[in-house]
Amino acid sequence: MAGAGGTLAYAVVHSDPPDVYAAVDVDTLQRVLALQVVAATPGALVPAAHRDVIRVALLDEQWGTAVSRWIEVTGTAVDVYDGGLEVWTADRFSEPELAGLELRLQPLFADG
């Protein structure tokens, strides 16, 4: 679970400025991208033939299809990462003696 630490799937939408979205897994991330990025695009900016395909994909909850078609049409790059975004919470540092020991084992504390 993300609240207790762990990793998240995430995406970088290369807009100006770039946007970053994170979710508990890739399936949820695709839905987030579909609803927060694709559906937020003004319809007038998407050619009619493509707009209809994207709308159908959204209505059919085919999130991946909607996102990939949107990428093709807009030319906006989206990098998707399946995990690897580590979630840090204060409870991961709750035992000061362990944190101190862990700190002393870091490369900065090695003299050689």
TORZAVEX-364364 format. One line per field, with one value per atom (N, C-alpha, C): atom name; x, y, z; residue in one letter. Coordinates in steps of 0.02 Angstrom, whole numbers, plus 50000, padded with zeros to 5 digits. Each point is the difference from the previous one (the first is absolute). Layout:
residues N
atomo <- [CA ...] .
u <- [X ...] .
v <- [Y ...] .
w <- [Z ...] .
residuo <- [A ...] .
***
This chain:
residues 112
atomo <- [N CA C N CA C N CA C N CA C N CA C N CA C N CA C N CA C N CA C N CA C N CA C N CA C N CA C N CA C N CA C N CA C N CA C N CA C N CA C N CA C N CA C N CA C N CA C N CA C N CA C N CA C N CA C N CA C N CA C N CA C N CA C N CA C N CA C N CA C N CA C N CA C N CA C N CA C N CA C N CA C N CA C N CA C N CA C N CA C N CA C N CA C N CA C N CA C N CA C N CA C N CA C N CA C N CA C N CA C N CA C N CA C N CA C N CA C N CA C N CA C N CA C N CA C N CA C N CA C N CA C N CA C N CA C N CA C N CA C N CA C N CA C N CA C N CA C N CA C N CA C N CA C N CA C N CA C N CA C N CA C N CA C N CA C N CA C N CA C N CA C N CA C N CA C N CA C N CA C N CA C N CA C N CA C N CA C N CA C N CA C N CA C N CA C N CA C N CA C N CA C N CA C N CA C N CA C N CA C N CA C N CA C N CA C N CA C N CA C N CA C N CA C N CA C] .
u <- [50042 49958 50044 49981 50041 50008 49949 50005 50051 50015 50049 50066 50011 50061 49984 50046 49990 50016 49978 50013 49936 50003 49943 50018 49950 50008 49993 50037 49995 50012 49977 50007 50021 50041 50019 49970 49956 49970 50043 50031 50047 49964 49960 49967 50045 49977 50041 49961 50015 50053 49978 50047 49983 49954 49957 49957 50019 49996 50015 49939 49982 49943 50024 49974 50020 49937 50005 49944 50027 49957 50022 50021 49976 50019 49988 50024 49995 49928 49958 49929 49967 50012 49973 50031 50065 50034 49970 49984 49969 49933 49963 49935 50011 50049 50016 50018 50044 50021 49940 49958 49942 49953 49988 49952 50030 50063 50030 50036 50022 50037 49959 49982 49966 49932 49958 49932 50002 50055 50006 50021 50015 50020 49938 50000 49942 49987 49939 49981 50019 49999 50016 50073 50043 50071 50016 49949 50010 49959 50033 49962 49940 49945 49936 50006 50034 50004 50034 50052 50037 49960 49968 49961 49947 49966 49947 50028 50057 50031 50020 50029 50021 49939 49948 49939 49971 49997 49973 50044 50065 50046 49989 49992 49987 49934 49948 49934 49999 50041 50005 50052 50027 50051 50062 50017 50061 50053 50024 50045 50064 50032 50063 49992 49945 49986 49991 49962 49988 50065 50043 50063 50046 50007 50046 49976 49935 49974 50011 49991 50012 50073 50046 50071 50014 49972 50010 49974 49942 49967 50035 50017 50028 50076 50032 50073 50033 49962 50027 50028 50063 50032 49977 49989 49983 50044 50040 50042 49964 49988 49966 50048 50002 50045 49958 50010 49962 50037 49986 50034 50065 50033 50065 49999 49942 49996 49988 50052 49995 49965 49956 49963 50032 50021 50033 49950 49995 49957 50041 49976 50035 50009 49953 50005 50058 50027 50059 50062 49997 50056 49982 49954 49973 50047 50050 50047 50066 50014 50060 50066 50004 50064 50013 49947 50009 50017 49968 50014 50073 50024 50070 50048 49986 50042 49999 49941 49992 50039 49997 50036 50076 50025 50072 50025 49955 50020 49998 49981 49996 50071 50009 50065 50036 49963 50031 50042 49981 50034 50059 50013 50058 50059 50057 50059 50042 49988 50044 49971] .
v <- [49941 50059 50062 50049 50059 50039 50004 50039 49973 49937 49969 49989 50030 49990 49952 49992 49957 50037 49973 50033 50013 50049 50019 49998 49989 50010 50075 50026 50072 50015 50060 50021 50073 50017 50069 50019 50049 50026 50060 49996 50051 50060 50032 50062 50057 50061 50057 50039 49992 49959 49926 49955 49929 49987 49950 49979 49930 49985 49933 49974 49938 49967 49935 49983 49937 49963 49934 49958 49935 49962 49938 49946 50003 49951 50030 49965 50026 50006 49952 50004 50063 50015 50061 50061 49997 50056 50015 49948 50011 50036 49981 50033 50073 50013 50069 50041 49974 50036 50013 49949 50007 50055 50001 50048 50069 50004 50064 50034 49962 50029 49997 49939 49991 50035 49985 50029 50075 50026 50072 50039 49965 50033 50028 50064 50027 49963 49980 49962 50034 50066 50037 49992 49978 49991 49932 49956 49932 49992 49979 49989 49954 50014 49966 49924 49972 49927 49970 50031 49975 50014 50057 50019 49948 49977 49950 49934 49979 49938 50007 50056 50011 50003 50034 50003 49931 49959 49932 49960 50005 49964 50022 50065 50024 49974 50003 49977 49924 49963 49927 49981 50051 49991 49962 50012 49973 50054 50006 50055 50000 49943 49995 50020 49979 50018 50075 50029 50073 50038 49979 50034 49993 49939 49990 50038 50002 50037 50074 50025 50070 50018 49957 50011 50006 49954 50001 50065 50022 50058 50065 50006 50063 50004 49943 49999 50014 50001 50011 49935 50001 49940 49988 49937 49979 49941 50008 49945 49968 49934 49964 49950 49999 49956 49956 49936 49952 49987 50042 49994 50037 49998 50031 50068 50033 50063 49983 50006 49979 50054 49977 50045 49999 50059 50006 50031 49970 50025 50007 50042 50013 49936 49953 49939 49956 50011 49961 50021 50056 50025 50002 49957 50005 49976 49960 49976 50035 50052 50041 49961 49948 49964 49962 49974 49967 50051 50057 50052 50023 50007 50020 49948 49937 49945 49999 50006 50000 50058 50057 50059 49988 49969 49988 49950 49961 49951 50029 50062 50032 50018 50003 50013 50063 50052 50061 49988 49949 49986 49953 49977 49958 50045 49989 50042 49973 49938 49971 49996] .
w <- [50000 50000 50000 49961 49992 50064 50042 50061 50048 49998 50046 49966 49944 49962 49943 49954 49943 49937 49942 49937 49963 49957 49959 49926 49958 49928 49988 49952 49987 49927 49981 49930 49999 49951 49987 49932 50001 49939 49980 49942 49978 49969 50042 49980 50025 49994 50023 50052 50063 50029 50004 50009 50005 50061 49992 50055 50020 50064 50026 50036 49985 50031 50031 50058 50034 50021 50001 50020 50029 50032 50032 49951 49938 49949 49931 49948 49932 49976 50019 49979 50027 50063 50029 49968 49986 49968 49931 49961 49935 50007 50051 50012 50019 50043 50020 49939 49958 49939 49954 49992 49957 50025 50065 50027 50012 50021 50018 49942 49950 49945 49935 49980 49936 50000 50049 50002 50011 50027 50013 49938 49946 49938 49964 49984 49964 49934 49990 49940 49935 49999 49939 49980 50047 49985 49970 49997 49975 49936 49944 49938 50012 49967 50012 49998 49950 49994 50061 50023 50059 50064 50002 50058 50015 49948 50010 50026 49974 50023 50073 50019 50069 50046 49978 50041 50013 49948 50007 50049 49993 50045 50072 50011 50068 50027 49960 50022 50012 49963 50009 50054 50033 50052 49974 49938 49970 50008 50063 50019 49959 49994 49962 49928 49969 49930 49994 50045 49998 50007 50047 50011 49941 49973 49944 49938 49988 49942 50009 50061 50016 49988 50019 49990 49924 49961 49928 49969 50021 49971 50021 50064 50024 49992 49994 49996 50067 50053 50066 50027 50018 50027 50072 50016 50068 50018 50051 50025 50058 49996 50053 50032 50066 50037 50046 49994 50040 50065 50049 50065 50000 50056 50006 50033 50004 50035 50073 50040 50070 50040 50044 50044 50068 50022 50065 50050 50058 50052 50064 50046 50062 50041 49996 50040 49978 49941 49979 50039 50034 50040 50074 50021 50068 50054 49984 50050 49991 50042 49990 50001 50042 50003 49935 49968 49935 49946 50002 49951 50006 50062 50011 49974 50012 49975 49924 49972 49927 49969 50033 49976 50000 50053 50005 49948 49971 49949 49929 49993 49934 49974 49934 49970 50026 50018 50024 50063 50038 50063 49992 49939 49986 49980 50030 49986 49943 49980 49950 49932] .
residuo <- [M M M A A A G G G A A A G G G G G G T T T L L L A A A Y Y Y A A A V V V V V V H H H S S S D D D P P P P P P D D D V V V Y Y Y A A A A A A V V V D D D V V V D D D T T T L L L Q Q Q R R R V V V L L L A A A L L L Q Q Q V V V V V V A A A A A A T T T P P P G G G A A A L L L V V V P P P A A A A A A H H H R R R D D D V V V I I I R R R V V V A A A L L L L L L D D D E E E Q Q Q W W W G G G T T T A A A V V V S S S R R R W W W I I I E E E V V V T T T G G G T T T A A A V V V D D D V V V Y Y Y D D D G G G G G G L L L E E E V V V W W W T T T A A A D D D R R R F F F S S S E E E P P P E E E L L L A A A G G G L L L E E E L L L R R R L L L Q Q Q P P P L L L F F F A A A D D D G G G] .
***
